């Protein structure tokens, strides 16, 4: 079955690599899910990449959804940009872009666009960065992490899996130097229940951290989103909407709400 998000990835990168498929559609690419409701990309953090992405979206008749402008000033602060259009069959196509995803280092993101990277038919984020991107506040992401971890070498799987049985199987051989508490529980002779408890505590900590991060962005965007809604940005053609949403963001949206004093 044709995947519109895979096609969009190729279209975005037709003139050179600017967009790496991520999140749910990357899980689909790795054949661990049949579908995902929207598309997420890591966008190269340059004005040219933003212009090219907007041009592709414009050709499809996309409109802005509530979110930050597709502009490096806000992308570099960890904001995301959101768009929507309908395909010829009337299906709703949602497209989300970030350039600095949480829990992924700048060096890892830069490596995705490195000229030395082996050419690939589809630009997709690697398994380990994808796992870290999936360490969100949503409980449904953690079983997916366990499946993704199976694609890794065992010495890395034991550090990232959310499956207690895999921890128990791998820890004796590959967990000797691990500082991860579920692995240490398995190596110290703990029961399966002990490992499950440590995994639950770990997942809860990750969920709480992500929830606190999201709350900082939500609080910083309240006034901005009110102005965007009042301006009916979603009703404007994309070039006009982009100009208007940047004007609103310049007045109401901090570049990086995680930085003190911004």
N, C-alpha and C positions, 0 to 999 in steps of 0.2 A: 504494500500500500504506500502511495506517495505521501511523504511527510513535508508539509508546507514549511516547517521550521528548518528542516535540513536544506530545502531549496532556498530559503531566505539566507541561510548561512553562506551558501555558495554565491548568492547574489551580492551580499554585503562584501564579500572578499574577492569579487571579480577583478578589481583593479589593484589587488594587493591585500595582504592580511590585515584586517582591522577588527574583526569580531570573532570571538571564540565561543562556541556553544557551551552552555553551562546548565546547572540545576536539573530540572526534571527532564528536559529534552536530552541532556547528556546521559542521564540514566536510561532513557529509551535507546540512545545510540549504543550503549554498552549491553543492550538486550536484557535488561533487568526490569523493564516495564514495557507495556504495550503502547502506552500513550501518556501524554501530559497535556494539561489544559492550556498552557501558554509557553512562550519561548523566552529564554533568558540568555543574554550574551555578556561576556566581558569585552568591553570596547576599548580599543587602543586610546590612550589618553592624549589625544592631539586634536586641535581644531579641525584638521583635515578629516580625521576619522569621523568626527561629529557631523561635518558637512556631508560626507559621503553617506553616512547612515540616514540622515534626514532626507537626502535625495532619494534613496531607495524606498524609504517609508512613504515619501510623498508620491512616488509613482504608483503606489498601491492605495492611495487615498487615505492614508492613516491620519488619525486625529490624536492629539495629546489626551491622555488620562491623567488624573491627579498624581503629581510627582514633580520632581525637579526638572529644570530645563536640561536638554541634552547639550551641555556646555561644560568644558573642562573646569571652569571655576567651581562648579558644584560637584561634578563627578569626582574631582580630586579630593573632596571632603567626605566621600563615602555615600553621597546621595545616589538615588537611582531615578531613571527616567522611564516613563510608561506610555505606551501607545496602543492603539487598537484600530483594526480595519476589518472589513468583511471580504472574504474570498468570493470567487464567482459563484460558488454554491450557497453563499449566504452564511457560511460559518464565521463565527467571531474569532479573529486572530489577534492575540495579545502579545506584545513584544516589550520586554523589559531590558534595560541596559544599565550596567555598572562598570566602573573602571577600577575600583578598589574594593573588592569583595571582602567581607569580614573573615578574619582568621587565615588569610592568604597573604604572604609577604609580597612587597613590591618587587623583590627579585624574582619570585616565582611568576608574577604577572608579566614582568618584562621578558622572561624567558619564553613565554608563549608566542611572542612576536619577534623572537631573535632570528636574524637571517640564517644562522647556523642550524636552526631547527629543521629536522628532516621534513621534506614536503609530504603532506597528507591530503587525501581526497576530501577530508572534512576536518576543519579546525574544531577540536573538542578539548575541553579542559581535562587534565590528567586525573587519574583515580584519586590520588591522595589529596590534592587540592579540592576536588569535588566532595570528598568525605568531610573535609573541614568546613566547606560551605554549607553542608547539610547538618552541621551541628547547631541546629536552630532551636527555638522555643517550641517547635511543633513535635509532638510525640511521634507522629507518623513517619518522621524522617529517620528515626533510629533503627528500625528494621531494614530500611534501605541501606543504611551505612553498613550493617552486617553483611548484606549481599555484595556491596561494592568491595568490601575488604577482602572477600574471597578471590578477587582478581589480583591481589597483591602477593608478593613473595611472603612466605610464612613469617619471616622475622619482622615484617611490617604489618602483616595481618594481625598478629598478636597484640600490637600496640594500638590498633584502631577498631577492631571488630567489636560489635555490640552483642554478639552471640555467645552466651555463657559456655555452650558446649565446645565452641571453637577455642575459647580461652583455655578451657580445661585440657583440650587435646594438644594445643600448641605450647602452652606455658612450660612444661617440663623440658622441652628441647630448645625452644627459641626465646624463652623469657628470663634467662639467667640474669641478665643485666638490666632488666626492665624496672623502672620505678613506678609503673602503673599499678594502682592498688588492686584492681581485679586480677591482674597477673600475679601479683605477690600473694594474694589470697590463695590462688590455685597452687602456687609453688610451695606454700607453707602447709599444704595438706588440708586446706579448707574444703568444705563440701560444695556441691553445686549451688546450694542456697546461699552460701557465703559469697560466692562469685556473683550470683544474681544481685545480691544486696549491694555489692560494691559497684556493679555496673549501673544499678539504679541511682545510686548516689552520684556517680560520675555524670550520668545523663541529666540529673536534676541540676547539678552545678552548671553544666553547659547551657541548659535551658534558661536558668535564672540569669546567667551572664548575657545571653542573647536578648532576653526580655528587657533587661536594663539598658542595653545599647539601643534597641528599637525605641524605647520610651524617650530617650534623649532626642532622637530624631523627630519623634511624633510631637513632643512638646515644642521643639524649635520650629515646627512647620505649621502649627495651628493657624496663626494669623495669615500666613502666606496662602494656605489652602483655601481659607475663607475668601481671600481676594481673587484667587484663581477661579473659584466657583462663581463669584459675582460677575467676573468678566466673561463667563461662558466660553472658556478657552476651547472646550471640546466641540463647539459649534463652528470654530474658525478653520479655514484651510491651513494646512501645516505651516507654510512660510509665515503667514500672518500670526498664527498661534505662537510660533517660536519667538518672534519679535516681541509679542505682548507678554509672554510668560517670562522672558528674560527681564523685561522692564519691571514686572511685579517682583521677581526674585531679587533684583538689585535692591529693592526697598525693604523686603520682608523676610528673605531667607538667608540665614548665615551660611557662609561657605562650608564651615566645619563645626557642627555643634559639639563635637567631642573635645575641641581645643578650648582651653581656659580663656575666657575673655572674648571669644568670637561671638 
